[in-house]
Amino acid sequence: MPESLPSISFVVVTFGGRACLPQCLDALAQQRDMDPGSYDVIVPCDQAIPDVAALEQRYPHFRFPLVSGRRTYAELRTIGIRESATPLVAITEAQCTPAPQWVAAIIAAHAARPHAVIGGVVDKSSGSALSWAMYLSDYNRYMPPVTAGPASYLTDCNVSYKRAVLDAVADFWHDEFHETTVHWKLQSLGQSLWLDPEVVVRHGRVLGIGEAIHDRYAFARLFASTRVAATTPAKRWVYAASSCLLPAVFTLRALRSVFSKRRHAGQFVRALPALLLITTVWAFGEFCGYVTGTAAKSLTPRHAAPDSATPAATTTRTEAGAAA
C-alpha cells in the first residue's frame, strides 16, 4: 500500500461513559506520533458520549463517527469496523490503556503469522478490591505471563483481525459484533486464533458496586442467549442447571491463574468477597439467558442495523478537527 494510506485501523469502544477514554486515546496518540501515516483510530460515539466536539479538538487525527440514539457496545463495535478500510483491524475498549509498543506489536504479529485473529494479554497494576474482582473474573486467562500459541478464546479488549477474514463472515457481525460469535464461526471455517504475549493492554476500569452488578448480570445473560441461539430446549436446560456451579468454577479458575503465574495473590485475597458476589450475579445472569434465550434489555439493540454518520456530518467534524 502507498505509505500515505493507513495499514491498520483501531476501533475503540466506549460504554458506560467516557471517563477512561482520554487515557486510552492519549496512549494511542503517543504511538501515532512516532509513525503518523501507519494507522487510523476510530471511536464510534452515541448520545452517551457527551461533547464529541471537544474530543475531536483534542485528538484532531482521530475519527469520532457520531450515530443517533443509544447503542450497545456491540453495535458501536460494528459501526467502527464498518468505518474502517484497512488490511488490519484491531479492537480495544476505553477501559484499557495500550502499552507503548502495542501498535508495533500487532502489526509485527500479523506480518509474521498467518492466523486470522491475533489477541494479546491484559495486565493490571492497581485498583480497588471490586476492580480487581472484575479483572480476575474476566481476564485471568489473559493475565501475563502467557505463552505464545494457539488459543480457543481471545478478549475483545485486545484483539485484531486480518480484514479479509472479517469480510468473509460479515453476515455474523453486520448488526452487532460479538467476538465469541465471530470467533466460533471463523474456527468452524478452519481459521485459527493466536495469543501473543507481546501485545499488551492495561486494565483500568472503575465501577461502583451497583454498576458492577448490573454489568455482570447483563453480559452473562447476553453470553448465554448467544450461546444457545441455535440449540435445542433440552440443551438450554442443561446449561441452565449447570450455571449454579459457575461461582466456584470462576473463583477456582482465578485462583489457579494467580498461583500458577505467581502474581497478585494478595489482590486475590483482598478481592475475594467481591469476586464471589459478582460471579454469583454472573451465574444468575447466565441462568436467565439460558431460560429466556434473550439478552438483557440494556444490551438489546434498538436499531435493526447500525448506521454510520452522514457524509456531511463526517466531513464537518473532520474539517473542524484539522483546523484545530
Order of alpha helices (4+ residues) and beta strands (2+ residues): beta-alpha-beta-alpha-alpha-beta-beta-alpha-beta-alpha-beta-beta-alpha-alpha-beta-alpha-alpha-alpha-alpha-alpha
